[in-house]
Amino acid sequence: MIMIIIRNMIKLTSHRKTILEFINASNAHWDAEELARALADAGSAVGIATVYRALAALSEAGLINRIEFGGRKRYERADKRHHDHLLCTHCGSIEEFVEPQIESLQQKVASSRSFAMSGHQLMIFGRCKQCADV
């Protein structure tokens, strides 16, 4: 088995590489179970325990982003520019958005409290346009 060691000193095993490439090829927000099913459907079956361990290692190394939606961990590409999320509590859809006024206000709040902000996650929960009338 060939292993590549990357700058953050994790071993990029064949399973981790497969998972990283799969996540980087999509704009989706994956949880471990969805990812394991999608990998199996694509012919790259990886055990669920391996998926969980790989996701933890890849996010710890900064190669993917981990986001928690209502206690549920999801993962996305790390190369996206900063964005926030709208989460539909009915169908589970996730929409990304960027709002400069929100960004400015957060920085203002942090600065007014002498807080050195290093990042943030904003999630807005509700119903998407398709589910609003359901």
N, C-alpha and C positions, 0 to 999 in steps of 0.2 A: 504494500500500500504506500502510495506517495503522499507525503504530508508537506504542506507549505506553512512556514511560520511567518506570520505577518508582524507588522511593527508593534502591535499591542501584546505580543508574546503569547498568542493563543495558537494552537495547532489548527490549521485549516484542513481538517480531514476530508475525505471524499464526501461524507454525508453533510458536513457543514458547508462545503463548497456547493453542493447540489441545492441545499436549502437557501443559501445566500443568493445564488444565481436565480432561483425561482422567485424569491421575493423581489430582487432587483429588476426582474423582467415584467413586473406588474405594478399597478398603482393601488393595489388592494391593501386592506388592513386585515392581516391574517391573525387568527388565533391558532393555537397548536393543533387542535383537532381538524380544523378546516384545512390547514396546510398539509397535514398527514394524508387526508383524503385526496387532496388535489395532487400531491406527489404520487400517490398510488395510481390515480387515474391517468397520470402522465407516464406511468411505467417506471417510476423511481420510488418504489415502496421503501419507506423508512419507518422503523418502529416508533411508536408514540413517545416512549421514554427518551429515545435518541433525539426526536424532534424537540421535546421540552429542553433537554440539556443543550442542544445546539442553539436554540433561540436565546437561552440565557447567556451562553458564551458569546454569541455574535452581538447581542445588545450590550453586554458588558464591555466588549472591545470597541464599541462605537460603530460597528459595521452595519447595524440596522437600528431603527428607533423602536423603543417600547412605549406604548401608550396604554393607560388603563382607562377603560370605559366602564363605569359602574362596577368596579371590582374585577373586570375581565381584562386580561392582558392581551393586547394585539400588537402586531409588529408590522412595520412598513420600511420602505427604503430609507436609508440615512442621507441620501444625496438630494432630497427635496428641500426647497427653501422653506423657511418657517411658515407654518399655517396653523389654523385652529380647526375645530370640528363641530359639525351639527350631527347629532345622533338621534335617529328616529327610534323611539321606544316601542313603536308598533311593529315595524318590519325589520328593524336593525340596520337600515341603510346608513351610511356614513358619508357626509359631504364635507369637503375641505373648503375653507375660505380664509381670506386675508382681509382684515379691516384696519387700515392705518390709524383710525381714531382710537380703536381699542388698544393698539400697540402703544400709542402715545400716552394714553391715560394710565396704562400699567406702569410705564416708565416714570410718569409724573408721581404716581402713588409711591413707588419704590424710592424715588429720589427725595420726596418730602419726608420720608422716614429714615433717610441716610442708609438705605438698604441697597446693597450692590446686587442687583438682579442678574442672574446668570442664565435665566430662561424661564419658561412657563408653559403650561398646558391649559388651554381653555376648551371646555366641552359644553355645548348647549344641548340639552335634552328636550325632546318634544316630538311632534309628528311632522313628517315630511309632507310635501305637497300632495303626493299620491295617497297618503294615509289620512289626511286632514279630515275627510268626510266619512271615514270608516268608523 
